[in-house]
Amino acid sequence: MLTADLARSRTRDGEVRPLFIDISDERYRSTAATLIDLFENHLGEPKGDIEAAIDDLTVDNTDYKIVHGLAKLLKDECEFEQQAAVDPHEIRQRLFKRANEQYPIVRQPTLGEDTQKLEVYSAVADELGLSLEECYRGMYADLDDNKLLVRFGDQTVEDYDVAETASTTKLTGNSKQAYDQTARTVDWLLARYNLALAQAVLYDASKMRIRVWDHFGTVFSYMKLFGLMHRIYPIDGEGNRVSRTDLATGYEAELDGPASLFRKSQKYGIRMANFLPALPLCDRWEMRAEILDDDTASGSNRLTLDHTDGLVSQYSTGQQFDSDIERTLARKWERANTDWTLQREADVFDLGAEVMIPDFAVKHPDGRRAIIEIVGFWTPEYLQSKLAKIRQVDADNFVLAVSERLDCADEDFGDTAERVLWFKSGIHVYDVVELAEAYASNPETDQS
């Protein structure tokens, strides 16, 4: 994403509008193509050389923020690595020690006892079994500007181990979200830039309201993935709330933002911004956010976006995990020796004016099935809202896995209390299986 200093937006009459660029404009297309070529041509080169080339490009282009914004997005697709035959700290230590012993060091010796700089480098290089060039370059190879570009998108230098690299998607925490890997083209870069402009506005969001009419499961999965507090309501085709899910054609979600919960926690603001690309995965969507602004009388402005803005998502619509706890549980399940299977849950619990979408279902080959909701770390206010929803669920095969870190007890779960699995740092597969064995039901048998 963009850093705050590269954001571009305009505020008028209380409405914030990102300054989107026209991706068909030849000026921007030419700039984007030049930048992509620049990165491709610097594969294997020091980061400092790339930065200098970007600065040179800026001199000839008056759109400083746009050039550096596009470059920032391309740098997000890069991996830079220190490359030195010997640890740079070891090289420096030996060089400084030898230089101290042979002081003074001069470029052009005038006296017999003067030592040339070259002599010091040659001696240390011989000690370490390096060439003179390897010694010289390796001395400061760990500085950021001297790290080499080893990967740009799917292009890599020789002998680069792709398996050891991190995901190119910059998500919060330790999440490794699936990423729609596409070629780094001009259209891709300019579309990413417009999306990043909108994301930058959300760093100071206090509230967000979204409406979606398709791809509900994908959107709600990303909502949970980024740890966003939410309340979901069924709506009709016009966006009006309805009393039951069978009357709904879409869903509205109210999200709490960083300012309303954590006094403008930047970490939570990044989560809000990271969630935004989930919305363009839908064919029809709307979003309205309140953006804090201390310079206004009201203290906030509005950001309004929808599917007509032409934003394009880089996220995948494939199976996602909503948290590290869920991801870890799924991995454990793959290794476990049990007939029960863990499935992503697509059911919706109708709670009247609101809905609840649980995390998983566990299913046995004989047809028995249990639905599981994981209750991890939330704010006290959101936890109370969550508990109220849980108490409304009318399903005997609904079970819970609840973190012991939360300020709640068995009695807070009403009739569901006996179906709660308390966990400390992680959920154990066989504890879930035991709970499923006790409370799972067979839908076909129950209906007959």
C-alpha positions as CSV (number, residue, x, y, z in Angstrom):
1,M,0.0,0.0,0.0
2,L,1.0,3.7,-0.1
3,T,2.5,5.5,2.7
4,A,0.6,8.5,4.1
5,D,2.9,11.0,2.4
6,L,2.1,9.5,-1.0
7,A,-1.7,9.6,-0.6
8,R,-3.7,11.9,-2.9
9,S,-7.2,13.0,-2.1
10,R,-9.5,16.0,-2.1
11,T,-12.1,17.0,0.6
12,R,-15.1,19.1,-0.4
13,D,-18.3,19.7,1.6
14,G,-17.4,16.9,4.0
15,E,-16.8,14.3,1.3
16,V,-13.3,12.8,0.8
17,R,-12.5,11.7,-2.7
18,P,-9.3,9.9,-3.7
19,L,-7.7,11.5,-6.7
20,F,-8.0,8.5,-9.0
21,I,-6.0,8.6,-12.2
22,D,-7.4,7.7,-15.7
23,I,-5.7,4.4,-16.5
24,S,-6.2,5.1,-20.2
25,D,-4.2,8.4,-20.0
26,E,-1.0,7.9,-22.0
27,R,1.1,10.0,-19.6
28,Y,0.4,7.6,-16.7
29,R,0.7,4.5,-19.0
30,S,4.1,5.7,-20.2
31,T,5.3,6.4,-16.6
32,A,4.1,3.0,-15.4
33,A,5.8,1.2,-18.3
34,T,9.0,3.1,-17.6
35,L,8.9,2.1,-14.0
36,I,8.2,-1.6,-14.7
37,D,11.1,-1.6,-17.2
38,L,13.3,0.1,-14.6
39,F,12.7,-2.7,-12.0
40,E,13.1,-5.5,-14.5
41,N,16.4,-4.1,-15.8
42,H,17.7,-3.7,-12.2
43,L,17.2,-7.3,-11.2
44,G,20.3,-8.3,-9.3
45,E,21.3,-4.7,-8.7
46,P,21.6,-2.7,-5.4
47,K,18.5,-1.1,-4.0
48,G,20.3,2.2,-3.9
49,D,20.7,2.2,-7.7
50,I,17.0,1.6,-8.1
51,E,16.2,4.5,-5.8
52,A,18.6,6.8,-7.7
53,A,17.0,5.8,-11.0
54,I,13.5,6.6,-9.6
55,D,14.7,10.0,-8.4
56,D,16.2,10.7,-11.9
57,L,12.8,9.8,-13.4
58,T,11.1,12.2,-11.0
59,V,13.2,15.1,-12.2
60,D,11.7,14.8,-15.7
61,N,8.2,14.2,-14.4
62,T,6.2,16.8,-12.4
63,D,3.9,14.2,-10.9
64,Y,6.2,13.5,-8.0
65,K,3.6,11.7,-5.8
66,I,2.3,9.6,-8.7
67,V,5.8,8.5,-9.7
68,H,6.8,7.6,-6.2
69,G,3.4,6.1,-5.5
70,L,3.7,3.7,-8.4
71,A,7.3,2.9,-7.5
72,K,6.2,2.1,-3.9
73,L,3.7,-0.4,-5.2
74,L,6.3,-2.0,-7.4
75,K,8.7,-2.2,-4.4
76,D,6.0,-4.1,-2.5
77,E,6.4,-6.8,-5.2
78,C,10.2,-7.0,-4.6
79,E,12.5,-9.0,-2.5
80,F,15.9,-7.5,-1.6
81,E,18.6,-9.7,0.0
82,Q,22.1,-9.2,1.5
83,Q,24.6,-11.0,-0.6
84,A,28.1,-11.4,0.7
85,A,30.4,-14.4,0.8
86,V,31.3,-13.6,4.5
87,D,29.3,-11.8,7.1
88,P,29.8,-8.0,6.6
89,H,30.2,-7.5,10.4
90,E,33.1,-9.9,10.3
91,I,34.7,-8.1,7.3
92,R,34.3,-4.7,9.0
93,Q,35.7,-6.0,12.3
94,R,38.9,-7.4,10.6
95,L,39.3,-4.3,8.4
96,F,39.1,-1.8,11.3
97,K,41.3,-3.9,13.4
98,R,44.0,-4.1,10.8
99,A,43.6,-0.5,9.9
100,N,44.1,0.4,13.6
101,E,47.2,-1.6,13.8
102,Q,48.7,0.0,10.6
103,Y,47.6,3.6,11.3
104,P,47.8,6.0,9.5
105,I,46.0,4.8,6.4
106,V,46.5,7.2,3.4
107,R,45.5,7.1,-0.2
108,Q,48.9,8.2,-1.6
109,P,51.8,7.2,0.7
110,T,54.6,9.8,1.1
111,L,56.6,8.1,3.8
112,G,58.0,4.6,4.0
113,E,55.9,3.7,7.0
114,D,52.6,4.9,5.5
115,T,50.1,2.1,4.6
116,Q,47.9,2.2,1.6
117,K,44.2,1.5,1.9
118,L,44.5,-1.2,-0.8
119,E,47.1,-3.1,1.3
120,V,44.6,-3.4,4.2
121,Y,41.8,-4.7,1.9
122,S,44.2,-7.1,0.3
123,A,45.4,-8.5,3.6
124,V,41.8,-9.0,5.0
125,A,40.6,-10.5,1.7
126,D,43.5,-13.1,1.8
127,E,42.6,-13.9,5.4
128,L,39.0,-14.6,4.5
129,G,39.6,-16.3,1.2
130,L,37.9,-13.5,-0.7
131,S,38.7,-11.6,-3.9
132,L,39.5,-8.0,-3.4
133,E,36.2,-7.0,-5.0
134,E,34.2,-9.4,-2.7
135,C,35.9,-7.9,0.3
136,Y,35.2,-4.3,-0.7
137,R,31.6,-4.9,-1.7
138,G,30.9,-7.2,1.3
139,M,32.1,-4.6,3.9
140,Y,28.7,-2.8,3.8
141,A,26.6,-5.4,2.0
142,D,24.1,-5.4,4.9
143,L,23.2,-1.7,4.4
144,D,19.7,-1.3,3.0
145,D,20.8,0.5,-0.1
146,N,23.4,-2.2,-0.9
147,K,21.0,-5.1,-0.7
148,L,20.3,-6.7,-4.1
149,L,17.0,-7.0,-5.9
150,V,16.6,-10.8,-6.2
151,R,12.9,-11.0,-7.0
152,F,10.5,-8.7,-8.9
153,G,7.0,-10.3,-9.2
154,D,7.6,-13.7,-10.6
155,Q,11.1,-12.8,-12.0
156,T,14.1,-13.9,-10.0
157,V,17.9,-13.9,-10.2
158,E,19.6,-17.2,-10.7
159,D,19.8,-19.7,-7.7
160,Y,17.0,-17.8,-5.9
161,D,14.9,-20.1,-3.7
162,V,11.3,-19.0,-4.1
163,A,10.1,-21.4,-1.5
164,E,11.9,-19.6,1.2
165,T,10.4,-16.2,0.5
166,A,7.5,-14.5,2.2
167,S,4.1,-13.8,0.5
168,T,4.0,-10.7,-1.6
169,T,0.7,-9.7,-0.1
170,K,1.4,-7.3,2.7
171,L,-1.2,-8.3,5.3
172,T,-1.3,-7.7,9.0
173,G,0.1,-10.0,11.6
174,N,1.4,-13.4,10.4
175,S,-1.5,-13.9,7.9
176,K,-0.6,-15.4,4.5
177,Q,-3.6,-14.6,2.4
178,A,-4.0,-16.1,-1.0
179,Y,-3.0,-13.6,-3.7
180,D,-4.2,-13.4,-7.3
181,Q,-0.8,-13.6,-9.0
182,T,-0.9,-11.7,-12.3
183,A,1.8,-10.3,-14.5
184,R,3.1,-6.9,-13.5
185,T,1.7,-5.0,-16.5
186,V,0.8,-1.3,-17.0
187,D,-2.9,-2.0,-16.5
188,W,-2.2,-4.0,-13.3
189,L,0.0,-1.3,-11.8
190,L,-2.4,1.6,-12.5
191,A,-5.4,-0.4,-11.2
192,R,-3.4,-1.2,-8.0
193,Y,-2.5,2.5,-7.7
194,N,-6.2,3.6,-7.7
195,L,-7.1,1.0,-5.2
196,A,-4.1,2.1,-3.0
197,L,-5.3,5.7,-3.1
198,A,-8.6,4.6,-1.6
199,Q,-6.9,2.4,1.0
200,A,-4.8,5.3,2.1
201,V,-7.9,7.4,3.0
202,L,-9.0,4.6,5.3
203,Y,-6.0,4.8,7.6
204,D,-8.0,7.3,9.7
205,A,-11.4,5.6,9.4
206,S,-13.6,5.4,12.5
207,K,-16.5,3.5,11.1
208,M,-17.4,1.7,7.9
209,R,-20.7,0.4,6.5
210,I,-20.7,-1.9,3.5
211,R,-23.4,-3.5,1.4
212,V,-22.9,-6.5,-0.8
213,W,-25.3,-8.5,-3.0
214,D,-23.0,-11.4,-4.0
215,H,-19.9,-13.2,-2.9
216,F,-21.0,-12.9,0.7
217,G,-18.8,-15.7,2.1
218,T,-15.6,-14.3,0.5
219,V,-16.3,-10.8,1.9
220,F,-17.1,-12.0,5.4
221,S,-14.1,-14.2,5.4
222,Y,-11.8,-11.3,4.7
223,M,-13.7,-9.3,7.3
224,K,-12.8,-11.9,9.9
225,L,-9.3,-12.4,8.5
226,F,-8.4,-8.8,9.3
227,G,-10.0,-8.9,12.8
228,L,-12.6,-6.3,12.1
229,M,-15.4,-6.0,14.6
230,H,-18.7,-6.4,12.6
231,R,-22.4,-6.7,12.8
232,I,-24.2,-8.1,9.8
233,Y,-27.8,-7.4,8.7
234,P,-30.0,-8.8,5.9
235,I,-31.0,-6.3,3.3
236,D,-33.2,-6.2,0.1
237,G,-32.2,-5.1,-3.4
238,E,-32.5,-1.4,-2.5
239,G,-30.3,-1.7,0.5
240,N,-33.0,-1.6,3.1
241,R,-32.8,-3.8,6.1
242,V,-35.3,-6.7,6.3
243,S,-36.5,-8.7,9.2
244,R,-35.5,-12.2,8.0
245,T,-32.8,-13.8,5.8
246,D,-35.4,-15.4,3.5
247,L,-36.4,-11.9,2.5
248,A,-32.8,-10.8,1.8
249,T,-31.0,-10.4,-1.5
250,G,-27.8,-9.0,0.2
251,Y,-26.2,-8.1,3.5
252,E,-25.1,-5.0,5.2
253,A,-22.2,-5.0,7.6
254,E,-21.2,-2.3,10.1
255,L,-17.5,-2.3,10.9
256,D,-15.8,-0.5,13.8
257,G,-12.6,1.3,12.8
258,P,-9.4,2.0,14.6
259,A,-10.3,5.4,15.9
260,S,-13.6,4.4,17.5
261,L,-11.9,1.4,19.3
262,F,-8.2,2.1,19.9
263,R,-7.7,5.9,19.6
264,K,-6.5,5.8,16.0
265,S,-4.3,2.7,16.2
266,Q,-2.5,2.7,12.9
267,K,-2.2,-1.1,13.0
268,Y,-6.0,-1.4,13.1
269,G,-6.3,1.3,10.4
270,I,-4.1,-0.8,8.1
271,R,-6.5,-3.7,8.7
272,M,-9.4,-1.6,7.5
273,A,-7.4,-0.5,4.4
274,N,-6.4,-4.1,3.8
275,F,-10.0,-5.2,3.9
276,L,-11.1,-2.8,1.1
277,P,-9.8,-5.0,-1.8
278,A,-12.3,-7.7,-0.8
279,L,-15.2,-5.5,-2.0
280,P,-14.3,-5.3,-5.7
281,L,-14.5,-9.1,-5.8
282,C,-18.3,-8.5,-5.7
283,D,-20.3,-7.6,-8.8
284,R,-22.3,-5.1,-6.8
285,W,-21.1,-3.4,-3.6
286,E,-21.3,-0.1,-1.7
287,M,-19.1,1.3,1.0
288,R,-19.3,4.4,3.2
289,A,-16.7,5.3,5.8
290,E,-16.3,8.1,8.4
291,I,-12.8,9.6,8.2
292,L,-11.5,11.5,11.2
293,D,-10.3,15.1,10.5
294,D,-9.5,17.3,13.4
295,D,-9.5,20.4,11.1
296,T,-13.2,20.2,10.5
297,A,-16.0,21.4,12.8
298,S,-17.7,18.0,12.8
299,G,-14.4,16.2,13.4
300,S,-14.9,13.8,10.4
301,N,-15.5,13.5,6.7
302,R,-17.1,10.8,4.5
303,L,-15.6,8.4,2.0
304,T,-18.1,6.8,-0.4
305,L,-17.2,4.1,-2.9
306,D,-19.1,1.5,-4.9
307,H,-18.7,-0.9,-7.8
308,T,-19.1,2.0,-10.4
309,D,-15.7,3.4,-9.3
310,G,-14.0,0.7,-11.3
311,L,-11.7,-0.5,-8.5
312,V,-9.9,-3.8,-9.2
313,S,-9.0,-6.3,-6.5
314,Q,-5.7,-8.3,-6.3
315,Y,-7.2,-10.7,-3.8
316,S,-8.3,-14.3,-4.5
317,T,-11.8,-15.6,-4.2
318,G,-10.5,-19.0,-3.2
319,Q,-10.8,-20.7,0.3
320,Q,-9.5,-18.4,3.0
321,F,-8.9,-18.7,6.7
322,D,-10.2,-15.9,9.0
323,S,-7.3,-16.1,11.5
324,D,-4.1,-17.8,12.4
325,I,-6.0,-19.9,15.0
326,E,-8.2,-21.2,12.2
327,R,-5.3,-21.8,9.8
328,T,-3.4,-23.7,12.5
329,L,-6.4,-25.8,13.3
330,A,-6.9,-26.7,9.6
331,R,-3.2,-27.7,9.3
332,K,-3.4,-29.9,12.5
333,W,-6.6,-31.5,11.1
334,E,-4.8,-32.6,7.9
335,R,-2.3,-34.5,10.0
336,A,-4.8,-35.9,12.5
337,N,-6.1,-39.5,12.5
338,T,-9.9,-39.0,12.5
339,D,-12.9,-39.8,10.3
340,W,-14.3,-36.4,11.0
341,T,-13.5,-33.7,8.3
342,L,-13.2,-30.0,8.8
343,Q,-15.1,-27.9,6.3
344,R,-15.4,-24.2,5.8
345,E,-18.9,-23.2,7.0
346,A,-21.3,-21.5,4.5
347,D,-24.4,-21.6,6.7
348,V,-26.0,-18.4,8.0
349,F,-27.8,-18.3,11.4
350,D,-30.9,-16.2,11.1
351,L,-31.1,-14.1,14.2
352,G,-33.9,-11.9,13.0
353,A,-32.6,-8.4,12.3
354,E,-29.0,-9.7,12.3
355,V,-27.2,-12.8,11.1
356,M,-24.3,-14.9,12.3
357,I,-21.9,-16.8,10.0
358,P,-20.0,-19.5,11.9
359,D,-16.4,-20.5,11.1
360,F,-16.4,-24.3,10.5
361,A,-18.4,-27.4,10.2
362,V,-17.1,-30.8,11.2
363,K,-18.7,-33.7,9.4
364,H,-18.6,-37.5,9.9
365,P,-19.0,-40.0,7.0
366,D,-22.2,-41.2,8.5
367,G,-23.8,-37.8,8.0
368,R,-23.5,-36.3,11.5
369,R,-22.5,-32.7,11.5
370,A,-21.5,-30.0,14.0
371,I,-21.1,-26.3,13.5
372,I,-18.2,-24.6,15.3
373,E,-17.6,-20.9,16.0
374,I,-14.2,-19.8,17.3
375,V,-14.3,-16.9,19.7
376,G,-10.8,-15.3,20.0
377,F,-9.6,-11.9,21.1
378,W,-12.1,-9.1,20.8
379,T,-12.8,-5.8,22.6
380,P,-15.2,-6.0,25.7
381,E,-18.0,-4.3,23.8
382,Y,-17.7,-6.5,20.8
383,L,-17.5,-9.6,23.0
384,Q,-20.8,-8.7,24.7
385,S,-22.4,-8.3,21.2
386,K,-21.0,-11.7,20.2
387,L,-22.2,-13.4,23.3
388,A,-25.7,-12.0,22.8
389,K,-25.7,-13.5,19.2
390,I,-24.5,-16.8,20.5
391,R,-27.3,-17.0,23.0
392,Q,-29.8,-16.5,20.2
393,V,-28.6,-19.4,18.1
394,D,-31.1,-22.2,18.1
395,A,-29.1,-25.2,17.0
396,D,-28.2,-28.2,19.2
397,N,-25.2,-29.1,17.0
398,F,-23.7,-25.6,17.5
399,V,-20.4,-25.8,19.5
400,L,-17.9,-23.1,20.5
401,A,-14.1,-22.9,21.0
402,V,-13.4,-19.9,23.3
403,S,-10.1,-18.3,24.3
404,E,-9.4,-18.3,28.0
405,R,-8.0,-14.8,27.6
406,L,-11.5,-13.4,27.2
407,D,-13.3,-11.9,30.1
408,C,-16.2,-14.3,30.1
409,A,-17.4,-17.5,31.8
410,D,-19.7,-20.5,31.1
411,E,-22.8,-18.7,32.3
412,D,-22.3,-16.0,29.6
413,F,-23.1,-18.6,26.9
414,G,-26.6,-19.5,28.1
415,D,-27.9,-22.8,26.8
416,T,-24.7,-23.3,24.8
417,A,-22.5,-23.3,27.9
418,E,-22.1,-27.1,28.0
419,R,-20.9,-27.0,24.4
420,V,-18.0,-24.7,25.0
421,L,-14.3,-25.8,24.5
422,W,-12.0,-23.5,26.3
423,F,-8.5,-23.1,24.9
424,K,-5.3,-21.3,25.9
425,S,-3.0,-20.8,22.9
426,G,-4.4,-23.2,20.3
427,I,-7.2,-25.6,19.6
428,H,-6.6,-29.3,19.7
429,V,-8.2,-31.5,17.0
430,Y,-9.2,-34.3,19.3
431,D,-10.9,-31.9,21.7
432,V,-13.0,-30.7,18.9
433,V,-13.7,-34.3,17.8
434,E,-14.8,-35.2,21.3
435,L,-17.2,-32.2,21.3
436,A,-18.5,-33.2,17.8
437,E,-19.1,-36.7,18.9
438,A,-21.3,-35.5,21.8
439,Y,-23.4,-32.8,20.0
440,A,-23.3,-33.5,16.2
441,S,-26.6,-34.2,14.5
442,N,-27.6,-35.8,11.2
443,P,-29.8,-33.4,9.2
444,E,-31.3,-36.2,7.1
445,T,-32.2,-38.3,10.2
446,D,-33.5,-35.3,12.1
447,Q,-35.9,-34.4,9.2
448,S,-37.3,-37.9,8.8
